[in-house]
Amino acid sequence: MTQHLCPAQQDFCPLPTPPASCSDPYGVSQQRLPRMQEVRASRGQGQSPSRTGTLDPSRVTLLVYVLAALELACLFMQSSVMPYLSRRLGLDSVAFGYQQTIFGVLQLLGGPVFGRFADQRGARAAFTLSFLASSALYLLLAAACSPALPGVPLLFASRLPGALMHTLPAAQMAITDLSAPEERPAALGRLGLCFGVGVIFGSLLGGTLSSTCGIQCPVIVALVVNLLGAILSFTCIPTSTKGASARAQAALPGKPKASVFDLKAITCVLLQPGVLPVFLVKVICSFPSGLFMVMFSLISMDFFQLEAAQAGYLMSFFGVLQMVFQGLVIGWLSSHFSEGALLRASVLVFSVVGLAMALMANVFHLCLLAPGLVFSLCALNVVTDSMLTNAVSASDTGTMLGLCASLQPLTRTLGPTLGGLLYHSFGVPVFGHVQFAVNFLVLLVLWRQPVPPKMDKAW
């Protein structure tokens, strides 16, 4: 049986080619070399590969970054007021955990479906839908703040639009479509700057506005910003950022219209050659650190003995580190080292940091370990996202990124229960032991694979 090797995935053993009904359900060849030639040819003519009309691709990319930063800032504004709103409505920590779990489960289920919707309907529809869903969430939250309305039911109802709130995966899809493979890690890494801006300004604005103007003020500001984002998305984002080959495939005469909820088609994306091994590495390596971050609020109070303000400063420190590493360092490293080498480096640093976490005794030790932890997380996410989007066809990048976006909600769903059990039974060092053991085993597997030569920039 013939096996196909993806240039970005040569450091993994490829899977056997799936049946034609799965890997290429309509009998359409999806070679990526013509796609890259098309991208370079369109750039040489000064046009976007998606033929966005008079819109400059660089301006579209800049707008995508701005929209992602706005959505993330609103999300962290909402996160900063949710505990206080829950307490004001008389909810205890268990009920607060329930609503967090509901939000995580909805995002977990909605991620792959939203990604497939973005592939079929285009970037404009994806961004607009995400911002409208966010607007609905903040509208319900604003209503829950009103004493004249039933606050608790509205608070739980506000979690429902979370299934369609996926602005960051939509931004990743657009950046992926508008960038060449060799430029993709740096382009995706710049979204880390957006995340850092969201963490810092969103948390700061949420606390400041709620203290000076009331708990309802940050929610109303977030509602207005998301409505503005929906308008900008509908008027300024091109209908599709996909390449011409992907659009031609979608428009083939006689081709049956696939459903957005087609689970078989979503599963087939994972079964394409070279995809599943990288996806499993992403899931396995990031889960231990995700458990630690899920339990961080409790650990900061009990183990590190931090006040709320001090914990906020520490989170801002993490946000600044993410901006630096993901926005600047990862892009520079990707231009000098192969993706396979960066993936191994991230897993190696994860292992070392995990071993050190098992020995840390105070918050100063955590601050010393923070750069290594943030570097590992940023490198792992950026490199695996780049490798996975390179491994699938242009028409499936949104679905693939939607699957990747489900990993964080999965951690938020399983993390509180599993992390709480581990913390209660073994204490903080167990998170370091688990992180070291898991990543060291993955590193042994990766080390046996040959390191591919650096991707040729002229490819």
N, C-alpha and C positions, 0 to 999 in steps of 0.2 A: 504493500500500500504506500502511496506517495505521501511524504510528509513535507509540509510547507514551513519554512523558517522565516520568522519575521526579523528584519534587521535589528530591531530594538530589543528582541527577546532571545538572542542567541545564547545567552548564559543560562537558559533554562531548557530542560528536555521538552521538546514539543509533544503535544498530545497527538494521537492519530487523528487524521482528518475525519470529522463527523460525517454522517450521511448527507447526501445532497439536499435532502428535505430540510435539514437543520442548518448547515453552514451556508448554504446558498439556496434558499427555498424556491426561488424562481428561476434557477438555472442561469443566473447572471454572474459573470466573472467579475470579481472585485479586486483586481490587481492594483496595488498602491503606487507602482511606478508611474503609470499614466496620470494618476491623480497628482503626484508631485510635479510632473512635467506641466500639468495644467496650471498648478499653483504658480510655478515659476514663470510660465508664459504670461499668465494674467498680471503678475507683478511687473514683469518686464514692460507690459503695455500701460502700466500705471493704473490698473484696475484691481478691484477686489476679486478674489477667486469666487466669491459668491455673486458677483455682478450686482452690487448694491446700488447701482445707478449712479447718482451724483454724490453719494455719500463717500467720503474718504475712509478707507478701512482703518487708518490710524485714529481718526476721530471716533469711529464706532467703537474701537477697542478702548479708548479713553473714557467714553461714555459708559461702557460696560463696567470699568473699574469704579467709576463714580457711583453708579447704581448699586453695585455690590457693597461699597462702603456705607452708603445711606441705609440700606436694608440691615446690615450688620449692626450699625449704630442704634437703629430703632430696636433691634432684637435685644441688645444689651441694656437699653433703657427700660424695656419691658421686664427683663430679668431682675433689674435692680429694685423694682417696685413690687414685684409679685409676692415676695414673702410678707411685706408689710400690708398689702391689700388682703392677703389670705388671713393674716392675724386680725385685721380690722373686721373682717366678716365672720370671725369666730372659729376659723378652721385650725385644727391642731397640725402637728408635723406629719401625722399619718395621712390626713386628708391632702395636705400639700404634696406629699409623695405620690399619692394617687393621681393627682392632676399632672404631675411631671411625667409619670409613667404613661398616662394617656397620650400626652403630647409626643413622647418618644415612640410609642407604638404606631401612632398615626403617621409620623414622619418616616418610620421604618417601612411601612406598607406603601406610602405614597411616593417614595423616592424613585423606585424603578418605573412606576407608572408615569410619573411626571417626566422622567428622562425619555421614555418612549413617545410621550406627547410632544416633547420638544423636537425629537427627530422627525416626527410626522408633520407637525404644524409650523415649525420654524421658531427662530429666536424671538421674534416680535410677540407671537402668541404666548410663548413660555414666560417671558419677562412680565407681560401684562397680566397673565393669570396669577403668577406668584405675588405680584404687588396687590392685586385685587383681593386675593386670599388674606394677605397680611392686613389690608385695610379692614376686612371683615373681622379679623381677630381683634384689632385695636378698637373697633367700634363696639364690639361686645364687651371688651374690658372697660371702656369708658362708661358703658351703661351699667356695668357691675359696680362701678364706683358711686353711682347715684343712690342715695338712701331711699328714694321713692320706688326703686325697682328691686326685684328679687336678686340679690347680689350673688349668692352661692350658685344657683342654677346658671346664671349668665357667665360666671367665672369658669365653670366646667364646660359650658357651651363654647366659650372662646377658644378652647383647645382644638375644636373640630376643624377649623380652616387650616390648622397646622399641617394637614396631609398634603396641601398644595403649596406650602411656603418653601420654595426651593430656589431662591434667587442665586445662591452661590453655585449650585450645579449648572444653572442656566448660563451664568457668567463663564464657568469653566468650559462649557460646550462652545460658546461663541468664541472664546479665546483659542480653543483647540482648532476650530474651523478656520480661523483667520491667521493662524501661524503655521509655518513650516515645521516638520518634525524636529529638525535640529535646533529651532528656536523655541520649541514648546516648553521645556523645563523652565527657562527664564521667564517666559510669558506667564505661565501658571504660577510661578513663584511670586510674581508681583502682586498676585491676589493676597499674599500674606500681608502686604502693606495695608490693603483694605481691611483685613481682619484686625490688624493692630489698631488702625484708626477707629474701627467699631468698638473694640474693647475699651480703649482709653476714653474716647469722647462720649460713647454711649453710656458707660458707667458714670462718668463725671456729670453729664447732663441729667441723667436719670436721678442721681442723688441730689443735685443742686435744685432742679425744678421741683422735685417732690418736697424738698425742705422749705423752699421759698413760696411756692405757688399752690401746693397741695398735691396729693397723690394722683389726682386725675390729670394734672397738667402734662406730665411726660407721655401719658397715653394719647392725649389729644394731639400733641406735637408729632408723635409717631404716626398717628392716623393721617394727618395732613401731609407729612413727608411721603408716606406710601401712596397716597392718592396722586401726589406730584410725580412719583416714580412711575405709576401706571400711565400717566399722560405722556411722560417722556418716552417710555417704552413703546407706546402705541404710535407715537409720531416720529421718533428719531431712530429707532432700531430697525434695521432692514427686515423684510419678511422672512428671509432665510439667509443664514451665513454658510450654508453647505456649499460644497463645490459643485460644478456643473455635472460631473459624473454621478454624484449622489442624487441630484435632482432628476437627471435623465432616468436613473433606475427607478425612482419613485413614480415617474410618469409613464412607464412602459405600458403600451396598450394591452389590455387583457389581463393585467396584473391584478389579482384580488386585493381588495383594501383590507389590510390587517388591522385588527382592533388594538386600541391602546392598552387594553387589559389582557392581551394575548400572553399568557404566562409562558407558553412554549417558546414563543419568539424571544422573550426576555431571557429564558434559560439558555437558548441556543447561542446568545451572545457570550455567555460564560464558557461555552463548549468550543468556541473557535480556537484554533491552534495558538498556543502560547499564552492564553488569557488566564485560565484557571490557576496555574502555578503562581503567577504574579499576584492574582487576587487573594489567594490563600496566604501568601507571605504578608500582604497588607493587613489582612484580618488578624492573623496570629500574632504578628509583631506589635501591632498597635493596641491590642486588647489589654495587656497588663498595665501599661501606662494609663490607658483609659479608666481602668478600675481605680487607680490612685487618684486621678483627677476628679472622678465622680465622688469619691470620699474626701476630697480635699477640704471642703468646708468644715466637716466634722473633725478631721485631723488637725486643722489649723487651730480649732478651739481647744481640743482635748490634749493633743500631743505637743503642739508648739506654743500653746497658751497665748494666742494672738487675739487682740481686739478686732472688732469689725473693720475699723479704719485701717489697721495694720494689714489685715488680710486683703483689703482692697489695694493697698500700695503694692503688696506682693503680686497680686494679679496684674497690676499695671506693669510691673517689672517683667512678667512673663509676656505681656503684650508687646512691649518694646523689643524684647529679644526676638519674638516672632517676626516683627517688622524687619529687623536687621537681617536675620538669617534667611527668611523666605523671600524677602524683597530684594536682597543684595547678594548675600553670600552664595545661596544655592544657584543663582543664575551665573555667577562667576565660575563656580566649580563645574557646572554643566558644560561650560565652554572649554574646559581643560581635561575632564575625565569622562569616561563612558558612564552610561546610566547603570550598567551592571556593577561597576566599581563603586559608584555612589550608593547603590542599594546595599552592597556589602558593608560599606563604611557606616551607614546608618544603623544597621543591625549590630555591628561590632560596638559602636558607641552605646547603643541601647543596653548591651550586655554589661559593659563596664559601669555605666551609670546605675544599672540595677544592683550590681554588686556593692557599689558605694552607698546606695539608698538603704541597703540592709544594715549598714553600720552608722547611719547618720543619727545624731542625738538632739539637734536643735535646728532652728530656722536658718542660722548662718551656714550650716552644712548644706541645707537645701538650696540656698542662694548660690553656693559654689557649684552645685550640681545642675542648676537650672540651665546654663548655656548648653551643656551636653544633652540634656533631656529635650530642650526645644529644638536643637539642631537635628537630633534623631527624628523627632516627629515631623519637622518640616521636610527634611530630605526624603524620608519614607513616603510621605503623602505626595510630594511633587513628583518624585521619580516614578513611583508606581502609577500615578495618574497619567503621566506622559507615556509610559510603556504600554499601559492598557489601551489608551486612545490610539496609539500607533498600531496596536495589534488588531484592532477591529476596523471595519470599513467606515467610510465617512458618514454613511447613513445611520450608523449605530453608536456614534460617540455620545450622544445624549443619554441613551439607555445605559451605556457603560458607566458614565459619570453618575447617573442616578443610582446605580447599584453601589458605587463607591460612597455616595452620600448617605446610604442607609447604614453604613458601619457605625457612625457616631450615634444615631438613634438606637442602634442595637446595644451599644455600650450603656447608653442612658437607661435602657429598658432592663437589661440583665445586671448592670453594674451595682445598683443600690442593694439588691438582695445578696448577690455573691460577694461584693466588696464588704458589706456589713458583716456577713458571716465570717469572712477571713479576718477582718479587723477585730471583731469581738473575740475570736478564738486565739489569734496569734499576734495581734498588735501590728504596728506600722512596718516592722522589718519584713513581714511576709510579702508585701508588695514588691520590695526589692528582690527577694529570693525568687518569686515567680517571674519577674521581668528578666532576671539573669538567666534562669533555667530555660525559659521559652526561647529567648533570642539566641542563646548560645547553641541550642539544638538547631534552630533555623540557619545559623551561621555555618554550622558544620555541613548542612545540606548544600547551601549556596557555594561553599568553598570547593566542593567537588566538581562544580560546573566550570567549564572554561570561560575565562574572561574575554568578551568580544573586543575586537579592535575598536577604537573610537570611531563613531559614525563620521563618514566623510561629509564635510560641509557642502560639497558640490553634488551630493547624491540627489 
